[in-house]
Amino acid sequence: MRRVRTALDLKGAYVKTLLSAEELMAGSELTFDVEVPAHLLNPQAADGDHAPSGRCVRLRPLTVRDIQLIAKAARDDDVLTSILMIQRAAVEPAFKQQEVAQMSGGLVRFLVESINHISGLTSSEDELRDMTQAPLVQAFFILARDFHWTPEQVRTLTVGQLLGYLELLQSGRQGVAP
């Protein structure tokens, strides 16, 4: 492994280690045994029965290539997206599209959430809360709401335009003519 020398390193502090391309790519070859809750395998189980089943599926993280293929094939079809995600990520047992399509909705949702998690495609509640509290996100929300703009329209604004429209809104709320 190569080391990155920093000013702290020269004073005897910690050393940062760069990952090699091989180490980064090795993550896509990992597999995870995910235990499926009993109530998803046996619909007759009690509604509140979220007991472990002791039964697992082996999943692998989706790669960028997998995500590109799924997005291209499924376009805006959420059901097909879920089916393809499970088909690509399931190592054991492997599934055909038709087999996934016959699974219960709850099981499909569980598997998709598990795949998203092991692929690093999800955010924790704290991360989502922090994201929504970010000033830029707040500004986008205010402009979309007050000017009835779509997210795409707000996203194309420059920082100068963004600040100008926010100032215009603030002036209007204070009853001051711009």
N, C-alpha and C positions, 0 to 999 in steps of 0.2 A: 504494500500500500504506500502511496505517495503521501507525504506530509506537507501541509501548508504552514509555512513559518509566518508567525505574526509577531508584533511587538511584544505581546505578552509572552510568547514562546522564548524570546531572547532573554527575558527576565526570569525564566525558570517556571513560568506558569504552564497551563495546559496546552496541548498541541491539537489542532484540528486535523482530522484525517479526511482526505478526499476519497470518495468512493470511486471505484473503477467502473467502467461501462459494464463489465461482466457482472459485478456485484449488483448494479442497478437492474440489469436485465434478469438476474436470477429470481427476483421477486415474482416475475410473471410465471415462473415454473413451480411456485409453491402450491400446495393444495391444503385445503382446510376441511376437516370433518365437522359438519354442522349437524347438531342434533335437532331433529324435527319434533316439535311438541306433540304429545299424544292426541290432543283434541283435533289436530289437523289430519292425523292418520285415521282416526276413528270418530266420525261425526256423531255417533251415538253416545260418546263420552259426555259427561256432565258439562254444561256450559262454562262453569268456572274452573273446570279441570285443565289447568295449564301444567300438569305434571310432566316431567321428562319421560320420554318414551324409550330411551336407550337405543333408538334407531337413528342412524345418520345417513347423510348424503355427503359425498366428497365433491367439493367445488374448488375451482381455481379462479383467480382474479381475471377479470376481463382486461385485455390489452387494448391499447389505442386502436390497433387494427380491428379487433373485434367490435369495438364501439363504432368505428367508421362503417364497417359492413352492416351492422345492425341498423344504424341510422339511415343508411342508403336504402336498405331493403324494406324497412318498415315505414319510412317517411313519418307520417303523422298517426299511424295506427298503434295505439298504446298496447293493445292486446298482442299484436304481432311482435312488438318490441319486447314484451315480457317473455313470450314464447322463445324468441331467438336468444335472449339473454340466458335463459335457463339451458337451452340446447347448447350454447357455446361454453358455458361455465361448468356444466355438470360433467364430472369426470367419471364418477361411479355412483349410481348407474348412469349410463349414457341414455339420452332420450331422443326420440324422433319428434319432429314438430307436432305431429298428430297426437302423440302420447302426452305431450305437455298441454295441448289444447283440451284434453279430456280430464285434466287435473281439476280439483276444486279451486275456486277463486281464492280461498284463504291460504291454501298451500302455495299457490303461485305467488301470492303477495309475500308470504314468508320467504320463499326462495329468492325472489327479486330483491327484497330488503337485505337478505344475507349476502347476495352477490354484490350489491352496491357497497355494503360495508367492507367486505374483504377486498374490493377493488379500489377502495378509497374514494368512492363517489358520493359519500354522505357526509353531512356535517352534524355535529352534536347540537343539542338545543342551545347550549351556551354560545357556540359559534354563530348560530342563526340569530340569536338575540343580539349579539354584538354587531353582527352585520346590519341588522335593521336599525340599530342605533347610530350607525356611522353617519356623519354629517352629509356626505355625498348622497347616500341612499335616501336620507330624509329629504334632501333638496329635490331629488328626482320624484319622490312621492308627492311632495307639495306641488310641484309644477304640473305633474300629470293630473292631479286632482283639480287644481284651480283653473288650469287652462284646458282641461279635457283632452290632453294629449295622450297618445299611445306611448308605451315604454320605448318603442323604436324611435319615435320622434324626440323624446327626451334624451335618449342615448346619443343622438347625433349632435346635440348642442356642444359648443365649445365652452370652456370654463368662463370666458368673458360673457358669453350669452347667458349662461346659467346664472352668474352673479347679477347680471343686469335684470333679468326677469325676477329674481328673488328680491332685489331692491325695489322694483316696480310694485311687487305684491306688498312688501313691507310699507312702502309709502302710501299705498292705497288703504291699508288697514289703519294707518295713523291719520288719514284724512288730509294728507299733504299732496298737492299736485306735483307731478314729476318735473 
